[in-house]
């Protein structure tokens, strides 16, 4: 169980992914908020000072995670914000591509919850 007061923002276009991930994170004591598209997620990140980290799906329609990261990293208020790239594209070079795009860290789907929790503990204070 974590003692953090910061929320985890999940940005994912698939409601099933948000539901499943939220359920597990909440059962482990985390507070979770979500957005079903990058534009809404970026707005929430700018407006909600309770958010401590973002789990960003990299493959979304309209604005993908790479475009969202570009906006997040080029906005003064969010430039240094911890963002974990989440992708089902677990091919060679994908992690490097996400990190080069500005992600703080990377995790592939299906998500290993112990690995994710270790990453969350590293970034959430």
C-alpha positions as CSV (number, residue, x, y, z in Angstrom):
1,X,0.0,0.0,0.0
2,X,1.3,3.4,-0.9
3,X,1.2,6.5,1.2
4,X,1.2,8.9,-1.8
5,X,-1.4,11.6,-2.1
6,X,-0.8,12.0,-5.8
7,X,-3.1,10.6,-8.4
8,X,-2.1,8.4,-11.3
9,X,-3.5,9.7,-14.6
10,X,-4.2,7.0,-17.2
11,X,-4.6,8.2,-20.7
12,X,-5.9,5.4,-23.0
13,X,-8.5,5.3,-25.7
14,X,-9.7,1.8,-24.7
15,X,-12.2,1.9,-21.8
16,X,-11.4,-1.8,-21.0
17,X,-7.7,-1.0,-20.4
18,X,-8.6,2.0,-18.2
19,X,-11.1,-0.1,-16.2
20,X,-8.7,-3.1,-15.7
21,X,-5.7,-1.0,-14.8
22,X,-7.7,1.3,-12.5
23,X,-9.2,-1.6,-10.7
24,X,-5.8,-3.2,-9.9
25,X,-4.1,0.1,-9.0
26,X,-7.0,1.1,-6.7
27,X,-6.8,-2.3,-5.0
28,X,-3.1,-1.6,-4.3
29,X,-4.0,1.8,-2.7
30,X,-3.4,4.2,-5.5
31,X,-5.8,7.0,-6.5
32,X,-6.6,7.0,-10.2
33,X,-8.1,9.4,-12.7
34,X,-8.4,8.8,-16.4
35,X,-8.9,10.3,-19.8
36,X,-10.0,8.5,-23.0
37,X,-8.0,10.7,-25.3
38,X,-4.7,12.6,-25.2
39,X,-6.2,16.1,-25.5
40,X,-8.4,15.6,-22.4
41,X,-5.5,14.0,-20.6
42,X,-3.1,16.9,-21.3
43,X,-5.8,19.4,-20.1
44,X,-6.3,17.3,-16.9
45,X,-2.5,17.3,-16.3
46,X,-2.3,21.1,-16.6
47,X,-5.4,21.7,-14.4
48,X,-5.1,19.0,-11.7
49,X,-2.2,19.5,-9.3
50,X,-3.0,16.2,-7.5
51,X,-1.7,14.2,-10.5
52,X,1.8,12.8,-9.8
53,X,2.4,10.6,-12.8
54,X,0.9,9.8,-16.2
55,X,0.5,6.3,-17.8
56,X,0.3,7.2,-21.5
57,X,-0.9,4.8,-24.1
58,X,1.2,5.4,-27.2
59,X,-1.2,4.1,-29.8
60,X,-4.4,6.2,-29.9
61,X,-6.4,7.7,-32.7
62,X,-6.5,11.5,-33.3
63,X,-3.5,12.3,-31.1
64,X,-1.1,9.5,-30.3
65,X,1.2,9.2,-27.3
66,X,4.2,10.6,-29.3
67,X,2.3,13.7,-30.2
68,X,1.0,14.1,-26.6
69,X,4.6,13.7,-25.3
70,X,5.7,16.5,-27.6
71,X,3.1,18.8,-26.2
72,X,3.8,17.7,-22.6
73,X,7.5,18.2,-22.9
74,X,7.2,21.6,-24.7
75,X,4.8,23.1,-22.1
76,X,6.6,24.7,-19.2
77,X,4.2,23.5,-16.5
78,X,4.5,19.9,-17.6
79,X,8.0,19.6,-19.2
80,X,9.6,17.6,-16.4
81,X,6.5,15.6,-15.4
82,X,7.0,11.8,-15.1
83,X,5.3,10.0,-18.0
84,X,5.4,6.2,-18.4
85,X,4.8,5.2,-22.0
86,X,2.5,2.2,-22.2
87,X,2.4,0.2,-25.4
88,X,1.5,-3.1,-26.9
89,X,4.2,-2.5,-29.5
90,X,6.9,-4.4,-27.7
91,X,9.2,-4.7,-30.6
92,X,12.9,-4.1,-30.6
93,X,13.5,-0.3,-30.6
94,X,10.1,0.7,-29.2
95,X,11.4,1.4,-25.7
96,X,14.2,3.6,-27.1
97,X,11.7,5.4,-29.4
98,X,9.4,6.2,-26.5
99,X,12.3,7.4,-24.3
100,X,13.6,9.5,-27.2
101,X,10.2,11.0,-27.6
102,X,10.3,12.2,-24.0
103,X,8.9,9.4,-21.9
104,X,10.4,9.1,-18.5
105,X,10.0,5.3,-18.5
106,X,8.4,2.6,-20.5
107,X,6.3,-0.5,-19.9
108,X,4.7,-2.9,-22.4
109,X,1.3,-4.6,-22.5
110,X,0.2,-6.9,-21.0
111,X,1.3,-4.9,-18.0
112,X,3.3,-6.7,-15.3
113,X,1.8,-5.1,-12.2
114,X,4.8,-5.7,-10.0
115,X,7.0,-4.1,-12.6
116,X,4.6,-1.1,-12.9
117,X,4.3,-0.7,-9.2
118,X,8.1,-0.6,-8.9
119,X,8.2,2.2,-11.5
120,X,5.4,4.1,-9.7
121,X,7.2,3.9,-6.4
122,X,10.3,5.3,-8.1
123,X,8.5,8.4,-9.4
124,X,5.7,9.1,-6.9
125,X,6.7,10.8,-3.7
